[in-house]
Amino acid sequence: MTNMIITPDQHTTTCAEAPWIGHNVSCTDTDTRNCPAGQVELTGNGMFTGNCANFSSTVQTCEIQGWCPVEQQDNPPSPAVLEDAKEFTVLLKNTISFPLFNFTKRNILDDYDPDYLKNCRFNNNDPVDKYCPIIKLDTMVKEANQNFTALAEQGGIVGISITWDCNLDYSGSHCLPKYSFSRLDKADSKVSPGYNFRYARYYRENGTDYRTLIKAYGIRFDVVVSGRAGKFNIIPTTMNIGSGLALLGVATILCDIVVLYLLKKRYFYQEKKYMMVDDDDDLRLFAKPQSPPGKLSGKYEQLEEDKTVNLHRNEQNYGS
């Protein structure tokens, strides 16, 4: 909590409604058309009585029955009541676990010296202090690119992200957290900017119930933790390689479909990829070659010549 509007000593009675509740509650002693008796506005502070009352010396509004007096101001004090809260520190404690690898680690590192942990402060630009889990509020706001003075007045929501990215093939000491900060609400919102809430402290005095209403403005911190860890394993590696090879085969099929059926020049590619034949061409391609009448071809012709030469030699041998 960095700022507040305090309305003390409220008790149930009648009083003038606040003029900034979002409904027209202006009136005069002779004109109370905006104040129908028994009506309750959702953003108001009570039920209309049907009368008009003085909110201030210059402003008249509808009279209500409720906790009175109502809040006397709509805007928070400037500068903030607790502007020095920027010097406050927060100790972040986080433990992350990866059950698949039976690995657990805290953001408060085991090799920290107790004296160092008492005195360190987070500094994102320091190679050692950027892992310190003790962080000043002003440092968080600056890391989120915001101004603490402005944020303290209206309040806001700051996200703290703790990211773990661990390669468990190395020692666990290499698995370290990374801190980052960002503002989660819209800083320039025109309707209900910042972050605020109301609470009351009730007490009784002389038989009458009273309360002190406090509208508190502050900075809410939302911590988001994310992490991933990996370790080499031959089985997933083999499966991924096999899947990649299978995808290469699918890619060939898909390319053929696109080139042969979808492109404008698909007929040209079809002619180059396929050789069109008819039935007569098939017969000529696979039939045995026929020799002309009276003539042998190929090796049969050579065999016939060899037989003729051998017979001629035999005849010469008999004659001699």
MITORSE-517305 format. One record per residue (C-alpha): residue in one letter; chain; x, y negated, z; residue number from 1. Coordinates in pm, whole numbers, plus 50000, padded with zeros to 5 digits. Each point is the difference from the previous one (the first is absolute). Layout:
[a; A; [X; Y; Z]; NUM]
...
***
This chain:
[m; A; [50000; 50000; 50000]; 1]
[t; A; [50151; 49666; 49894]; 2]
[n; A; [49712; 49751; 50015]; 3]
[m; A; [49660; 49967; 50165]; 4]
[i; A; [49686; 49794; 50050]; 5]
[i; A; [49873; 50023; 50359]; 6]
[t; A; [49640; 49920; 50093]; 7]
[p; A; [49975; 50019; 50381]; 8]
[d; A; [49705; 50029; 50238]; 9]
[q; A; [49735; 50117; 49756]; 10]
[h; A; [49667; 50108; 50149]; 11]
[t; A; [49658; 50080; 49853]; 12]
[t; A; [49799; 49683; 49951]; 13]
[t; A; [49901; 49767; 49715]; 14]
[c; A; [50240; 49779; 49801]; 15]
[a; A; [50068; 49865; 49651]; 16]
[e; A; [50111; 50243; 49730]; 17]
[a; A; [50341; 49956; 49836]; 18]
[p; A; [49966; 49812; 49669]; 19]
[w; A; [50248; 50226; 49811]; 20]
[i; A; [49823; 50337; 50028]; 21]
[g; A; [49924; 50011; 49625]; 22]
[h; A; [49629; 49911; 50024]; 23]
[n; A; [49851; 49654; 49987]; 24]
[v; A; [49918; 49929; 50365]; 25]
[s; A; [49988; 49621; 49977]; 26]
[c; A; [49686; 49840; 50146]; 27]
[t; A; [49855; 49692; 50165]; 28]
[d; A; [49760; 49950; 50287]; 29]
[t; A; [49719; 49963; 49745]; 30]
[d; A; [50116; 50255; 49739]; 31]
[t; A; [50066; 50356; 50120]; 32]
[r; A; [49908; 50186; 49679]; 33]
[n; A; [50343; 50172; 50003]; 34]
[c; A; [49940; 50131; 50352]; 35]
[p; A; [49705; 50245; 49994]; 36]
[a; A; [49943; 50131; 50351]; 37]
[g; A; [50102; 50364; 50051]; 38]
[q; A; [50230; 50016; 49695]; 39]
[v; A; [50352; 50137; 50040]; 40]
[e; A; [50278; 49931; 49753]; 41]
[l; A; [50246; 50286; 49943]; 42]
[t; A; [50297; 49766; 50033]; 43]
[g; A; [49844; 49794; 50278]; 44]
[n; A; [50036; 50005; 50376]; 45]
[g; A; [49641; 50051; 50114]; 46]
[m; A; [49628; 49975; 49928]; 47]
[f; A; [49841; 49672; 49887]; 48]
[t; A; [49762; 49843; 50252]; 49]
[g; A; [49836; 49771; 49744]; 50]
[n; A; [50151; 49684; 50150]; 51]
[c; A; [50287; 49771; 49900]; 52]
[a; A; [50298; 49926; 50228]; 53]
[n; A; [50312; 49785; 50000]; 54]
[f; A; [50315; 50193; 49905]; 55]
[s; A; [50205; 49682; 50035]; 56]
[s; A; [49938; 49631; 50023]; 57]
[t; A; [49956; 49981; 49621]; 58]
[v; A; [49875; 50346; 49899]; 59]
[q; A; [49666; 50167; 50075]; 60]
[t; A; [49936; 50370; 49936]; 61]
[c; A; [49736; 50260; 50077]; 62]
[e; A; [49969; 50102; 50363]; 63]
[i; A; [50066; 50366; 50081]; 64]
[q; A; [49954; 50236; 50292]; 65]
[g; A; [50323; 50188; 50069]; 66]
[w; A; [50348; 49971; 50149]; 67]
[c; A; [50062; 49629; 50036]; 68]
[p; A; [50186; 49783; 49929]; 69]
[v; A; [50097; 50142; 49658]; 70]
[e; A; [50354; 49978; 49861]; 71]
[q; A; [50086; 49635; 49951]; 72]
[q; A; [50242; 50040; 49710]; 73]
[d; A; [50020; 50212; 49688]; 74]
[n; A; [50369; 49963; 49907]; 75]
[p; A; [50279; 50142; 50218]; 76]
[p; A; [50240; 49766; 50183]; 77]
[s; A; [50306; 49879; 49810]; 78]
[p; A; [50276; 50074; 50083]; 79]
[a; A; [49917; 50344; 50133]; 80]
[v; A; [49968; 50043; 50376]; 81]
[l; A; [50257; 50284; 50001]; 82]
[e; A; [50226; 49891; 49717]; 83]
[d; A; [50301; 50115; 50202]; 84]
[a; A; [49878; 50357; 49962]; 85]
[k; A; [50232; 50018; 49701]; 86]
[e; A; [50277; 50087; 50245]; 87]
[f; A; [49813; 50309; 50120]; 88]
[t; A; [50138; 50339; 49893]; 89]
[v; A; [49837; 50329; 49906]; 90]
[l; A; [50155; 50344; 50046]; 91]
[l; A; [49890; 50233; 49720]; 92]
[k; A; [49996; 50370; 50079]; 93]
[n; A; [49941; 50243; 49718]; 94]
[t; A; [50058; 50373; 49953]; 95]
[i; A; [49978; 50171; 49663]; 96]
[s; A; [49981; 50373; 49939]; 97]
[f; A; [50041; 50219; 49692]; 98]
[p; A; [49874; 50345; 50112]; 99]
[l; A; [50096; 50165; 49671]; 100]
[f; A; [50366; 49935; 50077]; 101]
[n; A; [49965; 50023; 50379]; 102]
[f; A; [50134; 49645; 50027]; 103]
[t; A; [49897; 49727; 50247]; 104]
[k; A; [50154; 49660; 50064]; 105]
[r; A; [49932; 49676; 50189]; 106]
[n; A; [50068; 49644; 49889]; 107]
[i; A; [50190; 49954; 50329]; 108]
[l; A; [50314; 50176; 49884]; 109]
[d; A; [50168; 50252; 50228]; 110]
[d; A; [50344; 49845; 49958]; 111]
[y; A; [49887; 49663; 50136]; 112]
[d; A; [50189; 49873; 50302]; 113]
[p; A; [49752; 49902; 50280]; 114]
[d; A; [50164; 49660; 50037]; 115]
[y; A; [49974; 49936; 49627]; 116]
[l; A; [49629; 50085; 49999]; 117]
[k; A; [49934; 49750; 50281]; 118]
[n; A; [50166; 49714; 49818]; 119]
[c; A; [49952; 50066; 49628]; 120]
[r; A; [49751; 49811; 49785]; 121]
[f; A; [49882; 50100; 49654]; 122]
[n; A; [50187; 49829; 49718]; 123]
[n; A; [49928; 50126; 49650]; 124]
[n; A; [50327; 49856; 49868]; 125]
[d; A; [50223; 50180; 50248]; 126]
[p; A; [50112; 50358; 49915]; 127]
[v; A; [49957; 50110; 50364]; 128]
[d; A; [49728; 49774; 50144]; 129]
[k; A; [49762; 50074; 49713]; 130]
[y; A; [49923; 50327; 50181]; 131]
[c; A; [49943; 49833; 50338]; 132]
[p; A; [49638; 50072; 50111]; 133]
[i; A; [49971; 49679; 50209]; 134]
[i; A; [49860; 49721; 49783]; 135]
[k; A; [49912; 49638; 50078]; 136]
[l; A; [49656; 49880; 49893]; 137]
[d; A; [50157; 49708; 49816]; 138]
[t; A; [50223; 50242; 49805]; 139]
[m; A; [49700; 50211; 49894]; 140]
[v; A; [49813; 49693; 49876]; 141]
[k; A; [50303; 49868; 49810]; 142]
[e; A; [50059; 50340; 49838]; 143]
[a; A; [49638; 49981; 49881]; 144]
[n; A; [50080; 49657; 49842]; 145]
[q; A; [49769; 49815; 50240]; 146]
[n; A; [50033; 49704; 50237]; 147]
[f; A; [49951; 50091; 50365]; 148]
[t; A; [49861; 49658; 50101]; 149]
[a; A; [49721; 50014; 49740]; 150]
[l; A; [49931; 50368; 50064]; 151]
[a; A; [49979; 49946; 50376]; 152]
[e; A; [49728; 49734; 49962]; 153]
[q; A; [49751; 50198; 49792]; 154]
[g; A; [50124; 50353; 50065]; 155]
[g; A; [50062; 50266; 49739]; 156]
[i; A; [50080; 50363; 49929]; 157]
[v; A; [50355; 50115; 49937]; 158]
[g; A; [50079; 50348; 49872]; 159]
[i; A; [50307; 50184; 50127]; 160]
[s; A; [50109; 50275; 49763]; 161]
[i; A; [50242; 50268; 50120]; 162]
[t; A; [50124; 50210; 49709]; 163]
[w; A; [50203; 50320; 50026]; 164]
[d; A; [50172; 50135; 49689]; 165]
[c; A; [50209; 50302; 50102]; 166]
[n; A; [50229; 50227; 49799]; 167]
[l; A; [50034; 50296; 50232]; 168]
[d; A; [50285; 50149; 49797]; 169]
[y; A; [50209; 49759; 50207]; 170]
[s; A; [50025; 49966; 50378]; 171]
[g; A; [49696; 49875; 50191]; 172]
[s; A; [50198; 49689; 50095]; 173]
[h; A; [49950; 49878; 49641]; 174]
[c; A; [49621; 50001; 50046]; 175]
[l; A; [49936; 49639; 50110]; 176]
[p; A; [49688; 49780; 50014]; 177]
[k; A; [49948; 49693; 49787]; 178]
[y; A; [49788; 49712; 50136]; 179]
[s; A; [49803; 49756; 49785]; 180]
[f; A; [49736; 49740; 50082]; 181]
[s; A; [49713; 49836; 49811]; 182]
[r; A; [49692; 49793; 50074]; 183]
[l; A; [49684; 50202; 49943]; 184]
[d; A; [49728; 49734; 50023]; 185]
[k; A; [49947; 49716; 49756]; 186]
[a; A; [50178; 49695; 50137]; 187]
[d; A; [49807; 49739; 49798]; 188]
[s; A; [49650; 50138; 50058]; 189]
[k; A; [49738; 49725; 50030]; 190]
[v; A; [49753; 50213; 50198]; 191]
[s; A; [50104; 50127; 50344]; 192]
[p; A; [50376; 49980; 49940]; 193]
[g; A; [50254; 50170; 50220]; 194]
[y; A; [49925; 50245; 50281]; 195]
[n; A; [49796; 49926; 50313]; 196]
[f; A; [49765; 50162; 50248]; 197]
[r; A; [49795; 49899; 50303]; 198]
[y; A; [49985; 50142; 50349]; 199]
[a; A; [49854; 49879; 50327]; 200]
[r; A; [50078; 50016; 50371]; 201]
[y; A; [49687; 50023; 50215]; 202]
[y; A; [49959; 49892; 50360]; 203]
[r; A; [49725; 49898; 50245]; 204]
[e; A; [49984; 49685; 50206]; 205]
[n; A; [49720; 49904; 50242]; 206]
[g; A; [49776; 50270; 49854]; 207]
[t; A; [50045; 49876; 49640]; 208]
[d; A; [50179; 50202; 49729]; 209]
[y; A; [50273; 49812; 49818]; 210]
[r; A; [50253; 50087; 49735]; 211]
[t; A; [50307; 49850; 49840]; 212]
[l; A; [49991; 50055; 49624]; 213]
[i; A; [50336; 50027; 49823]; 214]
[k; A; [50040; 49991; 49624]; 215]
[a; A; [50347; 50144; 49950]; 216]
[y; A; [50217; 49961; 49692]; 217]
[g; A; [50295; 50232; 49957]; 218]
[i; A; [50219; 50213; 49779]; 219]
[r; A; [49896; 50360; 49955]; 220]
[f; A; [50269; 50246; 49896]; 221]
[d; A; [49901; 50307; 49798]; 222]
[v; A; [50271; 50266; 49992]; 223]
[v; A; [50008; 50224; 49693]; 224]
[v; A; [50239; 50297; 49997]; 225]
[s; A; [50084; 50193; 49684]; 226]
[g; A; [50270; 50252; 49924]; 227]
[r; A; [50127; 50264; 49765]; 228]
[a; A; [50272; 50259; 50029]; 229]
[g; A; [50158; 50243; 49756]; 230]
[k; A; [50245; 50285; 49996]; 231]
[f; A; [50145; 50201; 49712]; 232]
[n; A; [49833; 50336; 49932]; 233]
[i; A; [50082; 50225; 49704]; 234]
[i; A; [49646; 50135; 49962]; 235]
[p; A; [49824; 49666; 49929]; 236]
[t; A; [50293; 49901; 49779]; 237]
[t; A; [49962; 50315; 49789]; 238]
[m; A; [49625; 49952; 49977]; 239]
[n; A; [50042; 49640; 49887]; 240]
[i; A; [50249; 50099; 49731]; 241]
[g; A; [49763; 50270; 49875]; 242]
[s; A; [49711; 49755; 49997]; 243]
[g; A; [50211; 49755; 49802]; 244]
[l; A; [50087; 50260; 49739]; 245]
[a; A; [49634; 50097; 49969]; 246]
[l; A; [49907; 49637; 49947]; 247]
[l; A; [50252; 49976; 49717]; 248]
[g; A; [49813; 50282; 49823]; 249]
[v; A; [49670; 49823; 50053]; 250]
[a; A; [50154; 49679; 49864]; 251]
[t; A; [50083; 50175; 49673]; 252]
[i; A; [49641; 50116; 49960]; 253]
[l; A; [49863; 49655; 50078]; 254]
[c; A; [50235; 49837; 49749]; 255]
[d; A; [49886; 50244; 49730]; 256]
[i; A; [49635; 49920; 50073]; 257]
[v; A; [50062; 49625; 49977]; 258]
[v; A; [50214; 50017; 49684]; 259]
[l; A; [49792; 50257; 49811]; 260]
[y; A; [49648; 49885; 50091]; 261]
[l; A; [49996; 49642; 50130]; 262]
[l; A; [50248; 49793; 49798]; 263]
[k; A; [49907; 49836; 49671]; 264]
[k; A; [50275; 50186; 49814]; 265]
[r; A; [49902; 50336; 50146]; 266]
[y; A; [49957; 50155; 49653]; 267]
[f; A; [50360; 49922; 49915]; 268]
[y; A; [50122; 50170; 50319]; 269]
[q; A; [49771; 50298; 49940]; 270]
[e; A; [50154; 50050; 49652]; 271]
[k; A; [50350; 49992; 50146]; 272]
[k; A; [49923; 50229; 50292]; 273]
[y; A; [49798; 50267; 49819]; 274]
[m; A; [50048; 50176; 49657]; 275]
[m; A; [49665; 50070; 49842]; 276]
[v; A; [49974; 50330; 49803]; 277]
[d; A; [49712; 50183; 49831]; 278]
[d; A; [49932; 50375; 49966]; 279]
[d; A; [50180; 50039; 49660]; 280]
[d; A; [50309; 49837; 50141]; 281]
[d; A; [49996; 50245; 50292]; 282]
[l; A; [49990; 50297; 49759]; 283]
[r; A; [50284; 49867; 49788]; 284]
[l; A; [50203; 49929; 50312]; 285]
[f; A; [49980; 50351; 50147]; 286]
[a; A; [49972; 50224; 49686]; 287]
[k; A; [50299; 50208; 49871]; 288]
[p; A; [50174; 49847; 49699]; 289]
[q; A; [49904; 50185; 49674]; 290]
[s; A; [50251; 50065; 49719]; 291]
[p; A; [49910; 49951; 49634]; 292]
[p; A; [49919; 50316; 49798]; 293]
[g; A; [50310; 50193; 49906]; 294]
[k; A; [50222; 49810; 50235]; 295]
[l; A; [50093; 50062; 50360]; 296]
[s; A; [50089; 49722; 50228]; 297]
[g; A; [50221; 49947; 50295]; 298]
[k; A; [50175; 50297; 50157]; 299]
[y; A; [49794; 50246; 49790]; 300]
[e; A; [50155; 49864; 49680]; 301]
[q; A; [50349; 50034; 50149]; 302]
[l; A; [49931; 50363; 50101]; 303]
[e; A; [49889; 50081; 49649]; 304]
[e; A; [50318; 49855; 49852]; 305]
[d; A; [50212; 50202; 50245]; 306]
[k; A; [49822; 50324; 49897]; 307]
[t; A; [50066; 49928; 49630]; 308]
[v; A; [50372; 49940; 50061]; 309]
[n; A; [50033; 50325; 50199]; 310]
[l; A; [49831; 50210; 49727]; 311]
[h; A; [50223; 49854; 49735]; 312]
[r; A; [50311; 50094; 50200]; 313]
[n; A; [49876; 50356; 50051]; 314]
[e; A; [49947; 50045; 49629]; 315]
[q; A; [50355; 49884; 49928]; 316]
[n; A; [50138; 50247; 50255]; 317]
[y; A; [49820; 50296; 49840]; 318]
[g; A; [50125; 49900; 49653]; 319]
[s; A; [50357; 49993; 50107]; 320]
***
